Amino acid sequence: SELCSPDDTFETFFDILEKETDGMPVGTIVHRDIIESYLNETDSEGKKIILVAAPSEDLRCIFPRLNGHPDPVEGILDMGSMILCIDKRQAVGRGIEWDPSTVLHMQSANGSLNRTLGLARNVLMEIGDLQFRAQLHVVEKAPYHLLIGRPFESLTCMETKGARDGSLELTLTCPNTGHKIQMGTYPRGRGV
């Protein structure tokens, strides 16, 4: 089965594990967190404030399971966001730990800046029979449970098919096996 076609930027955004890490076998493809990469490659003057997109009320949702927890979490699809974020309550409730040394400032729609609490690395995300490892920025009192941004789209080679009624179907590809699934989405707040 063919994975999404690699190009010159593949190594910029992904790591291929050369040794077993966090229970992931050798050869697993792991998406790098864009903010952590930026912070590691930027001098201290460039690290003052990073602005990222804020969520919107008109977005569609999926319901992945995180960190092996049996209950799914509402994940808002926001391809305008350059990161994935999780509300602190959801992270704590699913036993997710984070690194408080990797933080950023998010700008909300009203222009206020909110600092994240840290980065949860390689969190297991399950959708149907697909498994991914996600890099989640933890946010105190976020107006969402989980915000799913562009890194998810590139990791899963996500394809979308929208309809005039506002519905949206997704095709997701496992980066490690090439296995594909198709699924629907839900309006925010209306659950499965």
Accessible surface in RSA format (square Angstrom, percent):
REM  Atomic radii and reference values for relative SASA: ProtOr
REM  Chains: A
REM  Algorithm: Lee & Richards
REM  Probe-radius: 1.40
REM  Slices: 20
REM RES _ NUM      All-atoms   Total-Side   Main-Chain    Non-polar    All polar
REM                ABS   REL    ABS   REL    ABS   REL    ABS   REL    ABS   REL
RES SER A   1   125.17 105.8  40.70  54.3  84.47 194.6  43.33  92.3  81.83 114.6
RES GLU A   2   145.97  83.8 123.96  93.8  22.00  52.4  54.34 105.1  91.63  74.8
RES LEU A   3    63.69  35.5  55.58  39.8   8.11  20.4  56.14  39.4   7.55  20.3
RES CYS A   4    67.25  50.9  48.53  54.1  18.72  44.0  30.71  77.8  36.54  39.4
RES SER A   5    91.63  77.4  70.12  93.6  21.52  49.6  36.20  77.1  55.44  77.7
RES PRO A   6   100.91  73.5  76.55  69.8  24.36  88.5  80.56  66.5  20.35 126.5
RES ASP A   7    96.36  67.5  74.86  74.5  21.50  50.8  43.53 102.4  52.83  52.7
RES ASP A   8   146.14 102.4 117.09 116.5  29.05  68.7  40.76  95.9 105.39 105.1
RES THR A   9    67.10  47.7  66.79  67.7   0.31   0.7  54.88  73.7  12.21  18.5
RES PHE A  10    48.38  24.2  44.88  27.8   3.50   9.1  48.38  29.3   0.00   0.0
RES GLU A  11   137.03  78.7 133.59 101.1   3.44   8.2  47.57  92.0  89.46  73.0
RES THR A  12    80.08  57.0  67.98  68.9  12.09  28.8  50.71  68.1  29.37  44.4
RES PHE A  13    76.55  38.3  75.96  47.1   0.58   1.5  76.55  46.4   0.00   0.0
RES PHE A  14    23.53  11.8  19.58  12.1   3.94  10.3  19.58  11.9   3.94  11.3
RES ASP A  15    54.05  37.9  50.63  50.4   3.43   8.1  16.19  38.1  37.86  37.8
RES ILE A  16    95.75  54.5  80.35  59.9  15.40  37.1  80.35  57.9  15.40  41.8
RES LEU A  17    26.93  15.0  23.52  16.8   3.41   8.6  25.37  17.8   1.56   4.2
RES GLU A  18   161.71  92.8 133.16 100.7  28.55  68.0  50.07  96.8 111.64  91.2
RES LYS A  19   152.94  74.6 150.96  92.6   1.98   4.7  96.05  86.5  56.89  60.6
RES GLU A  20   123.04  70.6 101.19  76.6  21.85  52.0  29.36  56.8  93.69  76.5
RES THR A  21    43.84  31.2  39.83  40.4   4.01   9.6  39.55  53.1   4.29   6.5
RES ASP A  22    97.97  68.6  64.33  64.0  33.63  79.5  29.37  69.1  68.60  68.4
RES GLY A  23    59.64  73.6   0.00   N/A  59.64  73.6  27.39  75.2  32.25  72.2
RES MET A  24     4.70   2.4   3.96   2.6   0.74   1.8   4.70   4.0   0.00   0.0
RES PRO A  25    88.89  64.8  85.80  78.2   3.09  11.2  88.81  73.3   0.08   0.5
RES VAL A  26    97.36  64.1  75.93  68.7  21.43  51.6  75.93  66.0  21.43  58.1
RES GLY A  27    38.84  47.9   0.00   N/A  38.84  47.9  23.89  65.6  14.95  33.5
RES THR A  28    13.36   9.5  10.12  10.3   3.24   7.7   8.46  11.4   4.90   7.4
RES ILE A  29    25.53  14.5  21.41  15.9   4.13   9.9  21.41  15.4   4.13  11.2
RES VAL A  30    11.74   7.7  11.33  10.3   0.41   1.0  11.74  10.2   0.00   0.0
RES HIS A  31    10.98   6.0  10.68   7.4   0.30   0.8   8.08   8.3   2.90   3.4
RES ARG A  32    83.30  35.0  76.23  38.9   7.07  16.8  28.98  39.6  54.32  32.9
RES ASP A  33     7.67   5.4   2.47   2.5   5.20  12.3   1.74   4.1   5.93   5.9
RES ILE A  34    63.84  36.3  60.12  44.8   3.72   9.0  63.37  45.6   0.46   1.3
RES ILE A  35     0.80   0.5   0.80   0.6   0.00   0.0   0.80   0.6   0.00   0.0
RES GLU A  36    36.42  20.9  36.42  27.6   0.00   0.0   9.37  18.1  27.05  22.1
RES SER A  37    27.71  23.4  23.22  31.0   4.48  10.3  20.94  44.6   6.77   9.5
RES TYR A  38    90.43  42.2  85.06  48.4   5.37  14.0  67.23  50.5  23.20  28.6
RES LEU A  39    24.89  13.9  24.65  17.6   0.24   0.6  24.80  17.4   0.09   0.2
RES ASN A  40   118.99  82.1  83.35  80.6  35.64  85.8  24.80  59.7  94.19  91.0
RES GLU A  41   147.94  84.9 108.84  82.3  39.10  93.1  45.71  88.4 102.22  83.5
RES THR A  42    29.19  20.8  17.75  18.0  11.45  27.3  18.58  25.0  10.61  16.0
RES ASP A  43   103.52  72.5  85.59  85.2  17.93  42.4  47.95 112.8  55.57  55.4
RES SER A  44    89.58  75.7  75.79 101.1  13.79  31.8  46.48  99.0  43.10  60.4
RES GLU A  45   123.09  70.7 111.80  84.6  11.28  26.9  53.53 103.5  69.56  56.8
RES GLY A  46    28.33  34.9   0.00   N/A  28.33  34.9  22.94  63.0   5.39  12.1
RES LYS A  47    87.96  42.9  71.60  43.9  16.35  38.9  27.40  24.7  60.56  64.5
RES LYS A  48   138.01  67.3 118.47  72.7  19.54  46.5  83.81  75.4  54.20  57.7
RES ILE A  49    91.58  52.1  66.78  49.7  24.81  59.8  67.47  48.6  24.11  65.4
RES ILE A  50    17.70  10.1  13.98  10.4   3.72   9.0  17.30  12.5   0.40   1.1
RES LEU A  51    98.71  55.0  77.10  55.2  21.61  54.3  77.30  54.3  21.41  57.6
RES VAL A  52    11.15   7.3   0.00   0.0  11.15  26.9   6.83   5.9   4.32  11.7
RES ALA A  53    38.46  35.4  22.41  34.6  16.05  36.5  33.63  47.4   4.83  12.8
RES ALA A  54    29.11  26.8  11.15  17.2  17.96  40.9  11.28  15.9  17.83  47.2
RES PRO A  55    33.81  24.6  16.57  15.1  17.24  62.7  16.73  13.8  17.07 106.1
RES SER A  56    49.88  42.2  42.17  56.3   7.71  17.8  32.99  70.3  16.89  23.7
RES GLU A  57   134.00  76.9 117.47  88.9  16.52  39.3  60.33 116.7  73.67  60.1
RES ASP A  58   131.65  92.2 102.02 101.5  29.62  70.0  36.20  85.2  95.45  95.2
RES LEU A  59    40.18  22.4  36.00  25.8   4.18  10.5  36.83  25.9   3.35   9.0
RES ARG A  60    47.47  19.9  45.56  23.2   1.91   4.5  22.27  30.4  25.20  15.3
RES CYS A  61     0.00   0.0   0.00   0.0   0.00   0.0   0.00   0.0   0.00   0.0
RES ILE A  62     0.30   0.2   0.11   0.1   0.19   0.5   0.30   0.2   0.00   0.0
RES PHE A  63    37.56  18.8  19.14  11.9  18.42  47.9  19.69  11.9  17.87  51.1
RES PRO A  64     0.01   0.0   0.00   0.0   0.01   0.0   0.01   0.0   0.00   0.0
RES ARG A  65    73.46  30.8  73.43  37.4   0.03   0.1  15.94  21.8  57.52  34.9
RES LEU A  66     0.00   0.0   0.00   0.0   0.00   0.0   0.00   0.0   0.00   0.0
RES ASN A  67    63.90  44.1  44.82  43.3  19.08  45.9   2.20   5.3  61.70  59.6
RES GLY A  68    51.24  63.2   0.00   N/A  51.24  63.2  24.64  67.6  26.60  59.6
RES HIS A  69    50.09  27.4  44.67  31.0   5.42  13.9  28.13  29.0  21.96  25.6
RES PRO A  70   103.61  75.5  84.21  76.8  19.41  70.6  91.05  75.2  12.57  78.1
RES ASP A  71    80.56  56.4  80.51  80.1   0.04   0.1  15.55  36.6  65.01  64.8
RES PRO A  72    59.49  43.4  45.44  41.4  14.05  51.1  45.44  37.5  14.05  87.3
RES VAL A  73     2.63   1.7   0.15   0.1   2.49   6.0   2.63   2.3   0.00   0.0
RES GLU A  74    26.65  15.3  24.11  18.2   2.54   6.1   7.33  14.2  19.32  15.8
RES GLY A  75     0.00   0.0   0.00   N/A   0.00   0.0   0.00   0.0   0.00   0.0
RES ILE A  76     0.06   0.0   0.06   0.0   0.00   0.0   0.06   0.0   0.00   0.0
RES LEU A  77    10.52   5.9   7.09   5.1   3.43   8.6   7.09   5.0   3.43   9.2
RES ASP A  78    12.06   8.4  11.92  11.9   0.13   0.3   0.18   0.4  11.88  11.8
RES MET A  79    53.05  27.5  38.96  25.8  14.09  33.5  39.79  33.8  13.26  17.6
RES GLY A  80    57.25  70.6   0.00   N/A  57.25  70.6  34.27  94.0  22.98  51.5
RES SER A  81     0.16   0.1   0.00   0.0   0.16   0.4   0.16   0.3   0.00   0.0
RES MET A  82    64.84  33.6  62.68  41.5   2.16   5.1  36.44  31.0  28.40  37.6
RES ILE A  83     0.14   0.1   0.00   0.0   0.14   0.3   0.14   0.1   0.00   0.0
RES LEU A  84     6.67   3.7   6.19   4.4   0.48   1.2   6.19   4.3   0.48   1.3
RES CYS A  85     0.00   0.0   0.00   0.0   0.00   0.0   0.00   0.0   0.00   0.0
RES ILE A  86     0.00   0.0   0.00   0.0   0.00   0.0   0.00   0.0   0.00   0.0
RES ASP A  87     0.19   0.1   0.19   0.2   0.00   0.0   0.00   0.0   0.19   0.2
RES LYS A  88    69.28  33.8  69.28  42.5   0.00   0.0  24.71  22.2  44.57  47.5
RES ARG A  89   146.41  61.5 133.03  67.8  13.39  31.9  79.84 109.1  66.58  40.3
RES GLN A  90    30.52  17.1  29.59  21.6   0.93   2.2   1.00   2.1  29.52  22.4
RES ALA A  91     0.00   0.0   0.00   0.0   0.00   0.0   0.00   0.0   0.00   0.0
RES VAL A  92    91.79  60.4  76.00  68.8  15.79  38.1  79.47  69.1  12.32  33.4
RES GLY A  93    49.03  60.5   0.00   N/A  49.03  60.5  30.88  84.7  18.15  40.7
RES ARG A  94    29.12  12.2  21.24  10.8   7.88  18.8   2.77   3.8  26.35  16.0
RES GLY A  95    54.85  67.6   0.00   N/A  54.85  67.6  37.16 102.0  17.69  39.6
RES ILE A  96    10.02   5.7   1.67   1.2   8.36  20.1   3.85   2.8   6.17  16.7
RES GLU A  97   153.11  87.9 136.40 103.2  16.71  39.8  52.95 102.4 100.16  81.8
RES TRP A  98    64.67  26.0  40.94  19.8  23.72  55.7  34.22  18.2  30.45  49.4
RES ASP A  99    39.41  27.6  33.44  33.3   5.97  14.1  17.37  40.9  22.04  22.0
RES PRO A 100    94.41  68.8  85.23  77.7   9.18  33.4  85.66  70.7   8.75  54.4
RES SER A 101    93.93  79.4  58.14  77.6  35.79  82.4  53.53 114.0  40.40  56.6
RES THR A 102    10.79   7.7   9.98  10.1   0.81   1.9   1.98   2.7   8.82  13.3
RES VAL A 103    28.54  18.8  21.74  19.7   6.80  16.4  21.74  18.9   6.80  18.5
RES LEU A 104     3.65   2.0   0.00   0.0   3.65   9.2   3.65   2.6   0.00   0.0
RES HIS A 105    47.53  26.0  47.53  33.0   0.00   0.0  26.31  27.1  21.21  24.7
RES MET A 106    14.58   7.6  14.56   9.6   0.03   0.1  12.65  10.8   1.94   2.6
RES GLN A 107    66.59  37.2  62.86  45.9   3.74   8.9   8.21  17.5  58.38  44.3
RES SER A 108    35.53  30.0  27.84  37.2   7.69  17.7  29.91  63.7   5.63   7.9
RES ALA A 109   102.37  94.1  59.72  92.2  42.65  97.0  70.25  98.9  32.12  85.1
RES ASN A 110   127.78  88.1  86.54  83.6  41.24  99.3  47.06 113.3  80.72  78.0
RES GLY A 111    38.17  47.1   0.00   N/A  38.17  47.1  21.27  58.4  16.90  37.8
RES SER A 112    52.97  44.8  42.09  56.2  10.87  25.0  44.76  95.3   8.21  11.5
RES LEU A 113    75.81  42.2  48.01  34.3  27.80  69.9  48.01  33.7  27.80  74.8
RES ASN A 114    74.11  51.1  70.44  68.1   3.67   8.8  19.21  46.2  54.89  53.1
RES ARG A 115   142.48  59.8 124.10  63.3  18.37  43.7  38.93  53.2 103.55  62.8
RES THR A 116     2.79   2.0   0.66   0.7   2.12   5.1   0.82   1.1   1.97   3.0
RES LEU A 117    53.71  29.9  46.44  33.2   7.26  18.3  49.11  34.5   4.59  12.4
RES GLY A 118     0.00   0.0   0.00   N/A   0.00   0.0   0.00   0.0   0.00   0.0
RES LEU A 119     0.80   0.4   0.04   0.0   0.76   1.9   0.04   0.0   0.76   2.1
RES ALA A 120     0.31   0.3   0.10   0.2   0.21   0.5   0.31   0.4   0.00   0.0
RES ARG A 121    93.31  39.2  71.37  36.4  21.94  52.2  42.14  57.6  51.16  31.0
RES ASN A 122    25.22  17.4  20.40  19.7   4.82  11.6   0.83   2.0  24.39  23.6
RES VAL A 123    10.07   6.6   6.29   5.7   3.78   9.1  10.07   8.8   0.00   0.0
RES LEU A 124    33.53  18.7  33.17  23.7   0.36   0.9  33.17  23.3   0.36   1.0
RES MET A 125     0.41   0.2   0.41   0.3   0.00   0.0   0.00   0.0   0.41   0.5
RES GLU A 126    27.23  15.6  27.11  20.5   0.12   0.3   0.40   0.8  26.83  21.9
RES ILE A 127     7.73   4.4   6.21   4.6   1.52   3.7   7.73   5.6   0.00   0.0
RES GLY A 128    51.41  63.4   0.00   N/A  51.41  63.4  36.85 101.1  14.56  32.6
RES ASP A 129   106.23  74.4  71.54  71.2  34.69  82.0  49.32 116.1  56.91  56.8
RES LEU A 130     3.34   1.9   2.15   1.5   1.20   3.0   3.18   2.2   0.16   0.4
RES GLN A 131    95.20  53.2  88.76  64.9   6.44  15.3  22.55  48.0  72.65  55.1
RES PHE A 132     4.33   2.2   0.46   0.3   3.87  10.1   4.30   2.6   0.04   0.1
RES ARG A 133    55.64  23.4  50.29  25.6   5.34  12.7   6.42   8.8  49.22  29.8
RES ALA A 134     6.81   6.3   2.89   4.5   3.92   8.9   6.81   9.6   0.00   0.0
RES GLN A 135    16.28   9.1  12.54   9.2   3.74   8.9   7.62  16.2   8.66   6.6
RES LEU A 136     0.00   0.0   0.00   0.0   0.00   0.0   0.00   0.0   0.00   0.0
RES HIS A 137     0.00   0.0   0.00   0.0   0.00   0.0   0.00   0.0   0.00   0.0
RES VAL A 138     0.00   0.0   0.00   0.0   0.00   0.0   0.00   0.0   0.00   0.0
RES VAL A 139    12.69   8.3  12.69  11.5   0.00   0.0  12.69  11.0   0.00   0.0
RES GLU A 140    78.92  45.3  66.32  50.2  12.59  30.0  35.58  68.8  43.34  35.4
RES LYS A 141   160.79  78.4 138.14  84.8  22.65  53.9  81.53  73.4  79.26  84.4
RES ALA A 142     7.47   6.9   0.00   0.0   7.47  17.0   0.69   1.0   6.78  18.0
RES PRO A 143    92.03  67.1  70.46  64.2  21.57  78.4  86.65  71.5   5.38  33.4
RES TYR A 144     9.15   4.3   2.67   1.5   6.47  16.8   7.08   5.3   2.06   2.5
RES HIS A 145    75.79  41.4  75.21  52.3   0.58   1.5  45.35  46.7  30.44  35.4
RES LEU A 146     0.00   0.0   0.00   0.0   0.00   0.0   0.00   0.0   0.00   0.0
RES LEU A 147     0.00   0.0   0.00   0.0   0.00   0.0   0.00   0.0   0.00   0.0
RES ILE A 148     0.00   0.0   0.00   0.0   0.00   0.0   0.00   0.0   0.00   0.0
RES GLY A 149     0.00   0.0   0.00   N/A   0.00   0.0   0.00   0.0   0.00   0.0
RES ARG A 150   118.22  49.6 117.57  59.9   0.65   1.6  30.47  41.6  87.75  53.2
RES PRO A 151    17.63  12.8  14.76  13.5   2.87  10.4  17.48  14.4   0.15   0.9
RES PHE A 152     3.90   1.9   1.86   1.2   2.04   5.3   3.81   2.3   0.08   0.2
RES GLU A 153    39.91  22.9  38.44  29.1   1.47   3.5   7.08  13.7  32.83  26.8
RES SER A 154    46.30  39.1  33.94  45.3  12.36  28.5  38.75  82.5   7.55  10.6
RES LEU A 155    10.15   5.7   7.95   5.7   2.20   5.5   7.95   5.6   2.20   5.9
RES THR A 156     0.00   0.0   0.00   0.0   0.00   0.0   0.00   0.0   0.00   0.0
RES CYS A 157    28.13  21.3  15.59  17.4  12.54  29.5  21.45  54.4   6.68   7.2
RES MET A 158    18.03   9.3   2.36   1.6  15.67  37.3   2.36   2.0  15.67  20.8
RES GLU A 159    96.71  55.5  91.11  68.9   5.60  13.3  39.01  75.4  57.71  47.1
RES THR A 160    77.18  54.9  45.79  46.4  31.39  74.8  14.82  19.9  62.35  94.3
RES LYS A 161   152.16  74.2 145.03  89.0   7.14  17.0  92.84  83.6  59.33  63.2
RES GLY A 162    55.52  68.5   0.00   N/A  55.52  68.5  21.45  58.9  34.07  76.3
RES ALA A 163    56.01  51.5  35.60  54.9  20.41  46.4  44.63  62.9  11.38  30.1
RES ARG A 164   253.32 106.4 210.94 107.5  42.37 100.9  91.73 125.4 161.58  97.9
RES ASP A 165   121.08  84.8  77.13  76.8  43.95 103.9  51.25 120.6  69.83  69.6
RES GLY A 166    42.68  52.6   0.00   N/A  42.68  52.6  35.22  96.7   7.46  16.7
RES SER A 167    44.15  37.3  41.25  55.0   2.90   6.7  30.06  64.0  14.09  19.7
RES LEU A 168    37.82  21.1  36.04  25.8   1.77   4.5  36.37  25.5   1.45   3.9
RES GLU A 169    96.97  55.7  95.80  72.5   1.17   2.8  24.74  47.9  72.23  59.0
RES LEU A 170     1.27   0.7   0.00   0.0   1.27   3.2   0.86   0.6   0.41   1.1
RES THR A 171    20.91  14.9  20.69  21.0   0.22   0.5   9.44  12.7  11.47  17.3
RES LEU A 172     0.00   0.0   0.00   0.0   0.00   0.0   0.00   0.0   0.00   0.0
RES THR A 173     4.31   3.1   4.03   4.1   0.29   0.7   2.09   2.8   2.22   3.4
RES CYS A 174     8.46   6.4   8.46   9.4   0.00   0.0   0.19   0.5   8.27   8.9
RES PRO A 175    12.37   9.0   7.17   6.5   5.20  18.9  12.35  10.2   0.02   0.1
RES ASN A 176    65.22  45.0  33.85  32.7  31.37  75.5  21.00  50.5  44.23  42.7
RES THR A 177    94.50  67.2  65.53  66.4  28.97  69.0  71.21  95.6  23.29  35.2
RES GLY A 178     0.72   0.9   0.00   N/A   0.72   0.9   0.00   0.0   0.71   1.6
RES HIS A 179    83.69  45.7  75.15  52.2   8.54  21.8  62.48  64.4  21.21  24.7
RES LYS A 180   104.05  50.8  85.89  52.7  18.16  43.2  48.34  43.5  55.71  59.3
RES ILE A 181    32.09  18.3  25.59  19.1   6.50  15.7  32.09  23.1   0.00   0.0
RES GLN A 182   144.55  80.8 114.65  83.8  29.90  71.2  30.71  65.4 113.85  86.3
RES MET A 183    44.36  23.0  32.01  21.2  12.35  29.4  43.25  36.8   1.11   1.5
RES GLY A 184    39.45  48.7   0.00   N/A  39.45  48.7  23.98  65.8  15.47  34.6
RES THR A 185    12.61   9.0   0.00   0.0  12.61  30.0   0.00   0.0  12.61  19.1
RES TYR A 186    80.74  37.7  80.69  45.9   0.04   0.1  42.06  31.6  38.68  47.7
RES PRO A 187    39.35  28.7  38.08  34.7   1.28   4.6  39.35  32.5   0.00   0.0
RES ARG A 188    54.72  23.0  36.59  18.7  18.13  43.2  12.60  17.2  42.13  25.5
RES GLY A 189    65.37  80.6   0.00   N/A  65.37  80.6  32.04  87.9  33.33  74.6
RES ARG A 190   181.21  76.1 149.17  76.0  32.04  76.3  53.29  72.8 127.91  77.5
RES GLY A 191    28.70  35.4   0.00   N/A  28.70  35.4  21.99  60.3   6.71  15.0
RES VAL A 192   121.59  80.0  60.64  54.9  60.96 146.9  84.15  73.1  37.45 101.6
END  Absolute sums over single chains surface
CHAIN  1 A    10391.6       7912.4       2479.1       5408.3       4983.3
END  Absolute sums over all chains
TOTAL         10391.6       7912.4       2479.1       5408.3       4983.3
